[in-house]
Amino acid sequence: MKQFTYTITDPLGIHGRPAGDLVKLAKSFAGTKITISKDGKSTDLTRLIMLMGLGVKGGDTITITAQGNDEQAAVEKIESFLKENM
């Protein structure tokens, strides 16, 4: 299991197109279960509606956890995506 925390810098938080792109990226790691957590609530990162339901805003800290065959690559790519887009 690999995980990291990240503080959202985009004032709009996780929204619209970036959220869809993040879900698409998570789905590309089919053999790995990836979750996102905020304030004690978590969901599978491949579920867009559930991700949006977390209500992640700018300044919030999230935790990404990956478990499976490609967990190292998954956390590296997702962390890079977050730094570039959120």
VOLO-635555 format. One record per residue (C-alpha): residue number from 0; residue in one letter; z, y, x. Coordinates in nm, 4 decimals, always signed. Last residue first. Layout:
// VOLO-635555
<node n="NUM" res="A" zz="Z" yy="Y" xx="X"/>
...
//
This chain:
// VOLO-635555
<node n="85" res="M" zz="-0.8623" yy="+2.1463" xx="-0.4963"/>
<node n="84" res="N" zz="-1.2146" yy="+2.0827" xx="-0.3748"/>
<node n="83" res="E" zz="-1.2271" yy="+2.0317" xx="+0.0028"/>
<node n="82" res="K" zz="-0.8644" yy="+1.9308" xx="+0.0556"/>
<node n="81" res="L" zz="-0.8710" yy="+1.7083" xx="-0.2537"/>
<node n="80" res="F" zz="-1.1892" yy="+1.5324" xx="-0.1412"/>
<node n="79" res="S" zz="-1.0456" yy="+1.4697" xx="+0.2077"/>
<node n="78" res="E" zz="-0.7303" yy="+1.3210" xx="+0.0551"/>
<node n="77" res="I" zz="-0.9443" yy="+1.1030" xx="-0.1715"/>
<node n="76" res="K" zz="-1.1592" yy="+0.9820" xx="+0.1181"/>
<node n="75" res="E" zz="-0.8630" yy="+0.8985" xx="+0.3436"/>
<node n="74" res="V" zz="-0.6603" yy="+0.7406" xx="+0.0630"/>
<node n="73" res="A" zz="-0.9513" yy="+0.5169" xx="-0.0373"/>
<node n="72" res="A" zz="-1.0453" yy="+0.4171" xx="+0.3183"/>
<node n="71" res="Q" zz="-0.6914" yy="+0.2951" xx="+0.3822"/>
<node n="70" res="E" zz="-0.6630" yy="+0.1184" xx="+0.0449"/>
<node n="69" res="D" zz="-0.9944" yy="-0.0694" xx="+0.0719"/>
<node n="68" res="N" zz="-0.8734" yy="-0.4241" xx="-0.0009"/>
<node n="67" res="G" zz="-0.5923" yy="-0.3315" xx="-0.2359"/>
<node n="66" res="Q" zz="-0.3211" yy="-0.0781" xx="-0.3113"/>
<node n="65" res="A" zz="-0.3737" yy="+0.2958" xx="-0.3256"/>
<node n="64" res="T" zz="-0.1130" yy="+0.5583" xx="-0.4118"/>
<node n="63" res="I" zz="-0.1816" yy="+0.9297" xx="-0.4622"/>
<node n="62" res="T" zz="+0.1185" yy="+1.1571" xx="-0.5038"/>
<node n="61" res="I" zz="+0.0864" yy="+1.4984" xx="-0.6646"/>
<node n="60" res="T" zz="+0.2472" yy="+1.8337" xx="-0.5917"/>
<node n="59" res="D" zz="+0.1852" yy="+2.1159" xx="-0.8367"/>
<node n="58" res="G" zz="+0.0912" yy="+2.4597" xx="-0.6972"/>
<node n="57" res="G" zz="-0.2179" yy="+2.4928" xx="-0.9144"/>
<node n="56" res="K" zz="-0.1818" yy="+2.2872" xx="-1.2293"/>
<node n="55" res="V" zz="-0.1828" yy="+1.9117" xx="-1.2980"/>
<node n="54" res="G" zz="-0.1690" yy="+1.8573" xx="-1.6738"/>
<node n="53" res="L" zz="-0.1015" yy="+1.4823" xx="-1.6565"/>
<node n="52" res="G" zz="-0.3235" yy="+1.4458" xx="-1.9630"/>
<node n="51" res="M" zz="-0.6303" yy="+1.5324" xx="-1.7550"/>
<node n="50" res="L" zz="-0.5703" yy="+1.2180" xx="-1.5501"/>
<node n="49" res="M" zz="-0.5179" yy="+1.0133" xx="-1.8675"/>
<node n="48" res="I" zz="-0.8487" yy="+1.1405" xx="-2.0068"/>
<node n="47" res="L" zz="-1.0289" yy="+1.0689" xx="-1.6791"/>
<node n="46" res="R" zz="-0.9062" yy="+0.7115" xx="-1.6283"/>
<node n="45" res="T" zz="-1.0060" yy="+0.5939" xx="-1.2786"/>
<node n="44" res="L" zz="-0.6974" yy="+0.7515" xx="-1.1205"/>
<node n="43" res="D" zz="-0.4716" yy="+0.5039" xx="-1.2995"/>
<node n="42" res="T" zz="-0.1772" yy="+0.6959" xx="-1.4340"/>
<node n="41" res="S" zz="+0.1599" yy="+0.8306" xx="-1.3293"/>
<node n="40" res="K" zz="+0.4479" yy="+1.0328" xx="-1.4671"/>
<node n="39" res="G" zz="+0.7611" yy="+1.0999" xx="-1.2603"/>
<node n="38" res="D" zz="+0.6788" yy="+1.4673" xx="-1.1998"/>
<node n="37" res="K" zz="+0.3211" yy="+1.3966" xx="-1.0915"/>
<node n="36" res="S" zz="+0.1669" yy="+1.0625" xx="-1.0004"/>
<node n="35" res="I" zz="-0.1889" yy="+0.9482" xx="-0.9296"/>
<node n="34" res="T" zz="-0.2810" yy="+0.5818" xx="-0.9088"/>
<node n="33" res="I" zz="-0.5442" yy="+0.3854" xx="-0.7196"/>
<node n="32" res="K" zz="-0.5897" yy="+0.0097" xx="-0.7588"/>
<node n="31" res="T" zz="-0.8343" yy="-0.1130" xx="-0.4942"/>
<node n="30" res="G" zz="-1.1104" yy="-0.3716" xx="-0.5251"/>
<node n="29" res="A" zz="-1.3467" yy="-0.1320" xx="-0.7037"/>
<node n="28" res="F" zz="-1.3183" yy="+0.1545" xx="-0.4556"/>
<node n="27" res="S" zz="-1.6101" yy="+0.3548" xx="-0.6000"/>
<node n="26" res="K" zz="-1.4035" yy="+0.4046" xx="-0.9164"/>
<node n="25" res="A" zz="-1.1712" yy="+0.6414" xx="-0.7277"/>
<node n="24" res="L" zz="-1.4693" yy="+0.8583" xx="-0.6257"/>
<node n="23" res="K" zz="-1.5940" yy="+0.8725" xx="-0.9849"/>
<node n="22" res="V" zz="-1.2450" yy="+0.9712" xx="-1.1025"/>
<node n="21" res="L" zz="-1.2337" yy="+1.2511" xx="-0.8434"/>
<node n="20" res="D" zz="-1.5804" yy="+1.3705" xx="-0.9452"/>
<node n="19" res="G" zz="-1.4727" yy="+1.3836" xx="-1.3086"/>
<node n="18" res="A" zz="-1.1596" yy="+1.5779" xx="-1.2150"/>
<node n="17" res="P" zz="-1.3684" yy="+1.8172" xx="-1.0031"/>
<node n="16" res="R" zz="-1.6006" yy="+1.8725" xx="-1.3036"/>
<node n="15" res="G" zz="-1.3351" yy="+1.9639" xx="-1.5544"/>
<node n="14" res="H" zz="-0.9885" yy="+2.0450" xx="-1.4216"/>
<node n="13" res="I" zz="-0.7253" yy="+1.9488" xx="-1.1658"/>
<node n="12" res="G" zz="-0.5373" yy="+2.2722" xx="-1.0991"/>
<node n="11" res="L" zz="-0.6808" yy="+2.6051" xx="-1.2143"/>
<node n="10" res="P" zz="-0.5135" yy="+2.7932" xx="-0.9265"/>
<node n="9" res="D" zz="-0.6812" yy="+2.5568" xx="-0.6778"/>
<node n="8" res="T" zz="-0.4211" yy="+2.4831" xx="-0.4074"/>
<node n="7" res="I" zz="-0.2950" yy="+2.1500" xx="-0.5390"/>
<node n="6" res="T" zz="-0.0092" yy="+2.0191" xx="-0.3237"/>
<node n="5" res="Y" zz="-0.0806" yy="+1.6764" xx="-0.1777"/>
<node n="4" res="T" zz="+0.1289" yy="+1.3663" xx="-0.1283"/>
<node n="3" res="F" zz="+0.0139" yy="+1.0493" xx="+0.0439"/>
<node n="2" res="Q" zz="+0.0063" yy="+0.6773" xx="-0.0225"/>
<node n="1" res="K" zz="-0.0934" yy="+0.3442" xx="+0.1274"/>
<node n="0" res="M" zz="+0.0000" yy="+0.0000" xx="+0.0000"/>
//
